[in-house]
Amino acid sequence: MAAEQDAPLAKKIEPQMKTLDFYIGSRILQSFVLIVTILVVLFSFLELVAQLDDVGKGNYQLIDVLIFIGFTLPRRILDLMPISTLLGSIIALGMLADHGELLAMQAGGMSIQRICWSVLATGTLLIMLTGMLAEMVVPPLDQLARKRRALAISGTGITLTKQGFWARRGFTYIHVGKTLSGGIAVDLDLFETDEKGRLKVFTHAREANIQHNDQWVLRDINRKTFTEQGITTQYMTSLILDSFLSSDQVDVLELPPDSLSAVDLYRYIGAMREGGNNADRYALALWRKLGVPLTTGAMVLLSLPFIFGSTRMVTAGKRIMIGSFVGIAFYFGDQLIVHLGLLLSLTPAITAMTPVILISVIALWQLRRTI
C-alpha cells in the first residue's frame, strides 16, 4: 500500500529533479563560458605581444599576426579547458551555495549525491567538447596557422608538407621528410636539374645534422648521376650541403608535436620507431592529448569538495582564490612532471597520466570524506 502511494509522488518529484539538474548545469556552463572567455582574451593578448617580436622577419606583418592569433584561438581554449572547468564549477556552485539555493534544493528532497551527479553530467558535456577540440578542431587550424607563419617568416621558395618541407636553391630542389629537435633532419631527397629542367643528379640521405654555420652534414647517402651513357650509382658516408637553411629557420618550419591529431601522432610515432629514431616527444604529446579530456573531468570532480567540503562556509571570493591557486599549482606541477619525464626518459604514458591520476585520487578522497 505504501509503495502504491509513493509511486505517484516519485513521478511528481522526478520532473522537478530534472529541472534542477538543468538549472545546475546551465549555471555551470554560464560560469565556464565567462571564465574561459576572460582567460582566452588574456592569453591571446600575451601571444600577440610575443608574436610582435617577429614582425618584419621575412614577409611576416601585423595582419599575419592577427590571423595567427585567430587560427590558434581553439588551441588556447583547449589548453585552458581544465582550469576553466575548475573555476567555472567552483563559481557556479559557490554562488548557488551563497544564495542558499543548494540548501533549498536539499530541503526539497535533492540529495548531495544527486547534486554531484548533476555536476558530473555537465562535466561530461565539457569532456566531450574537449575531445572534439583536441581531435577535430585544433589540429587543422593550428597546423594552418603555423604553416602560414613559417612561410611568411622564411620567405618564398619553401613549401610545407605534413611533417617536412620542399625548398629550392638555384636548380636544386630539396625535400626534407621530417625535422626533429636538436637540429636533425631525416629522409632528405635532392634533385639537381639543368637549365632545361632535366634531372642530372638525385641524392638521398638518411639524415642531416644542421651546423651553426648553416652547413648541413648529410649522412648515409645514395647518389645517382644521370648522363647520356646511363645511370651511375655511388654510396657516400657523408656530404656537406653549404649555405642552406639555419637551425633557427628549420625550427620555425617544424610543426610541434601537439599540433598533430592523435591519429597522425600514432602513425608518426610508428614511422619514427621503424626508422630507429627516438619518438618519446611525440609519444608524450599523444598521451597528453588523450589525457586532456580526462583532466577536464578530474577538475569537475575536484570542484565538488570546494562546495560540500571544509570550504563550504567560506565566501565565493576565497573559493575562487583557492581554486585559482590549485589550477596554477596543477599547471606548474604538470610542466615539471613532463620535463622530468623527458629528462629521465620515463615512460610517456606514465609521465602524461600522473597529474590526471593525482588530481582524480585527491578529488575522490575529498568527496568520500564529504559525502
N, C-alpha and C positions, 0 to 999 in steps of 0.2 A: 504493500500500500504506500509506504513511504517512498519507494522507488518510483511509483507512478506519479506521485506528487512532485518529485524532484526533476522528472523529465521535462515538463513544460517550463520549469524555472531555468533549467540549463539552456533550453532553446532561446529563452529571452536574454540570458546573460551573454551567450556566445557572440551575437552580433555586436553587442556593446564592447566586448573584448576586442573584436576585430577593428572596431572604430578606434579604440585606444591604441591598438597596435599601429594602425595607420598614422595616428596623431604623433606617436613617439618617433616613428620612422621619418615622418616629414620634418619634424623639428631637428632631428639629427642631420638629415640631408641639407636643410637650410643652413645650419651652422657649418657643415662641411664645405659647402659652396662658398660661404663667406670667408672662411679661413684659407682655403686653397686659392681663392682669388687674391687675397691680400699677400700671401706668400709668393705666388707666381709673379705678381706685379713687382714685388721687392727683388726677387731673384732675377727677373728679366732686366730690371734696371742695372743690377750688378753685372750681368752678362753684357749689356750694352756698353757699359764703361770699359769692360775688359776688351771687347771687340774693337773699340775705337782706337786702341793702340796699333791695330793692323791696317787702319785706313791709310791708303796711299801706297801700300805694298802691291805691286803689280797693278791690276785693274780693280782692286778692292776699294769700293767707295761707300759712302754713308747709306745709300739705298740698298747696297748689298748687305750691310749690317742689319738694317731693319728687316729685310727678307729673311736673313738667317735667324734673327730673334723670333720672327713669326713662325717659321717652319720648325724650330726647336721648342716651341711652346708646349706641345704634348709631352716632350721629354721632361721638362721641368715639372709638369703636372704629375707625371708618373713618379719622379723622384720624391715629390712632396706628398704623395698619397698616404704613406704610413703616418707621418706626423700630423697631417691634416685630418686624418680619420681619428686619431687620438684626441686632438684638441677639439674637433667638431663634436665628438661624442661627449667629452667632458663638459663643454659649454652647454650643449643642448640639455643633457641630463641634469647639470648643475642648476640651470635656470628653472627647470621643472621642479627640482627639489626646493630651491629658494622660494618659489611661488606657492609651495605647498601642494602642487599638482600630483607629484608622486605619492604623497601621503593620502591625498583624496582618492587616487586610484586604488591604493591598498585598502582603504576604508570601504571602497565599493566592491571589493572582492578580488582585485587583481593582485596576485601574489608577486613577491620579489622575483621568483623564478620566471613567472610569465613576463615580467618587465624585461628581464635579462634576455629571454628568448626573442622578444620584440626587437631589442637592440641588435642581437646577433643576426636576425633576419635581414635587417637593414645593412648590417656589415657584410652579409653575403652578396648583396647587390654591389657594394663597393669593391668586394673581392673580384666579382665578375667584370666590373668596369676596369679594374687594374689589369686583369688578364688580357682583356681586349686591347687596352692601350699598349701593353708590353709586346703583344704579338702582331697586332694588325695595324695599329695607327702609328706608333712611334718609329719602328724601323724604316719604313719607306720615306717618311718625312725627314727623319734625322739624316739618313743617307743622302737624300736630295740636298738638304741644307749644307752638309759638309762637302759634298762634291762641288756645289756652286761656289762655296767659299774657297776651296782648294784651287779650283780652276781660275778664279779671279785673282788670288794671291800669286799663283805660279805663272800666270800669263798664258799666252797662246801656245799651241804645239803639243798639248797634253790632253789625252782622252782617258777618263777614268773608267775602269771596269768594276766588276763585283768586289774583288779584293786587290787588284793591281791596277796597272795603267799602261797606255801606249804613249810613246814620246817620239818626236822626230828631231834628228840632228843632221842637217845637210841632206844627203841622200841615204842616210841610215835611219831605219825605223826600228824602234826598240820596244819590246813588250816585256813587262815585268809581271809575273804571275801573282806574286804575293810579296808584301813588305812586312817585315817583322820588327819588333823593338830591338834596340841596340845597333841600328844601322846595318841591318841584314836584309837583302832581297833574295827571293827564291824563284827559281824557274824563269830564267831570262832567255829571250829569243832576240837575236839581232839580224835584221835583213838589210844588207848593203846592196844598193842598186846603182846602175849607171845613169847617165843623164836622160836616157830614154825610158827609164823605169824598169829595165830588165835586171833580174836578180843576178848578182855576181857572187856574193858570199852569204851563207847562212851559218850563224853561230848560235849554239845552245849551251848555256851554262847552268849548272845545278844551283849555284848560289853566288852571291857577290857581297863583299864587305865594303861598306862605304867609308872612305877615309876622310880625315879632316880637310885635306886639300882638294876635295871634290873628286878624287880618283876612286873608281870602282874596281876592286880587285876581284875578277871573275875566277871561279874555281870549277874544276871538273868539266872541261869544255870539249864539245864535239863541234868541229868546224868543217863545213863543206864549201868547196870552191867550184863554181860553175864556169867552164870555159867551152870553147868550140870543140876541144878534143874530148870533153867528157867531165865527169864529176870526180873531184879529188877530196878524200875524207882524211881529216887529221884530228888527233886527240892531243889536248894540252892540259897540263895540270893547273896552270894559271895564266891570266891575261889581264892587262891593265887597260881600263877604259878611261881616258883622260877627259877632264873638264866636263863632266856630266852634271847631274843634279847633286846638290849637297844633302847631307843627312837631315838638315832642318827642312829643306823642301820636301823630302820624302816623308818626314813626319807629318807635314801638312796634308800630304796626299793619302796617308794611311787612315782608313776608317777604324775607329776604336771598336773593340770587341762588343761593347754594349749597344752599338748602333745596329747590330745584326739581329735578325729574328732568331728564336730558339731553333727552328728547323735549319736555318743557314749555319748557325753556330755548330750544331750537331754534325752537319756534313763537313764543315770546315775543319773541325777537330779530327774527324776521321781521316781527311786528306793529309793534314799535317802529320799525324802519327804514322801514316803509311810512308810518308817521306822522311821519317826519322827526326822530325822537329818537335821541340817542346811545345805542347799545346795547353799548358796549365792556365795561362791567362785567359784563353778562350773557354776552357772548361769552367773556370771560376765565373766568367761572365754568364755562361749558360745556367749554372746553378743559382747565381744571384737573380737572374731574370725569372727563373722558376720560383724563387723564394719571395719575390716582391708581393704577389697576392697573399701568400701565407703571412708575411709580415703585416700586411694591412689587417688581416683577420686577427692576428695576435694583438694589434693595437686596440681593436674593438674590445677584446677580452680585457685588456689592461685598463680600459676606461671605466669598467664597471666597479672595481673596488674604490675608485675615487668618490663614487656616489653612495655606495652601500657599506663602505668600509669605515676605517677610523677617521677618514676625512669628511664624513657626511655632514659634520657640524660647522665646517669652515666655509668661508664666503666663496663666491664664484671666482673672484679675482685671485684668491690664493690657490684655488684648484687649477686655474689656468696657468699660474706661475709654476706650480709643481709639475703640471703636465708638460709645460714647455721645457722645464729642466730635464724631465725624463726623456722627452723627444731628442733634445740636444745630446744628452748622455748616450742615448741609443745610437745616434748618428756617428759620434766620435768613436764609440766603442766598436761599431760595425767597421769603420775605416781602419781602426787599429788591428782588429782581428784579420781583416783582408790583407793588410800589409805584412803582418806576422806570418800569415799562411803562405804568402808568396815567398817571403824571406826564408822560412823554414821548410819550404816545399811540402807543406801539408796537403792532404787530400782535398781537392777543390770542393767536393760535396760537404765535407765536414766544416771547412772554412766558411762556406756560404751559409750553411744552415745553423751554425752555432748561435748567432744572435737571435734568430727566429725561435729556436728551441728554448733559449734562456728566457726570452720575453714571455713565451707561452707558459712555461713552467711557473714563473713568478706570478703571472696573471691568474692561472688556475689555483695556485696555492692561496693567493689572497682571496679569491672567490670562495674557496672551500671554507676559509675561516669566517667569511662574511655571511654566507647563505646557509 
